[in-house]
């Protein structure tokens, strides 16, 4: 695992198996490299992120170029220096550069941001434990993209699939503030506290045991099943 921080691109080469039962599993890499990617994204946030509201965010997108069989982690940061400036979210930057370079398979993204629920409510209208991607950034995700929203200063996180977050957006649209909070409380798991992310990497073995039993009919079914399994393990990680 690389140790240098403030790197904007980390590259991994891999070889696939058959089209459906591909040997390379990008979400195993998420478990293996997650703590490093968080550390790197935090350093990028601290060094480069700019916000007139002091809402500093970075994102590490785990993406693949399936033709060249390469995987990279692209790190982006938000840049909105003054009110009225064009919006540049961290997720937009990381996925945008990845797509430009031919890395269009969006396997996972780690978003590093505030955990102050009052600040988050002021941004999104909902007091969540961590800051979720905005509506525009949600449109960059696949259903099978694993989204891990992490505290910038606290070792706390939540995990969702892209499908879950988009469904949540659909359910919450048009609801009153009180109703949104009730709906969110009913469908959201609690944030996970994992000091130094010690349990995170240990979840890889549990995850790989789960996915070894999958029997699917297509690559997209496999991706979604893997994403759901990864989220389930991450959200229950302290019990393993």
Order of alpha helices (4+ residues) and beta strands (2+ residues): beta-alpha-beta-beta-beta-beta-alpha-beta-alpha-alpha-beta-beta-alpha-alpha-beta-alpha-alpha
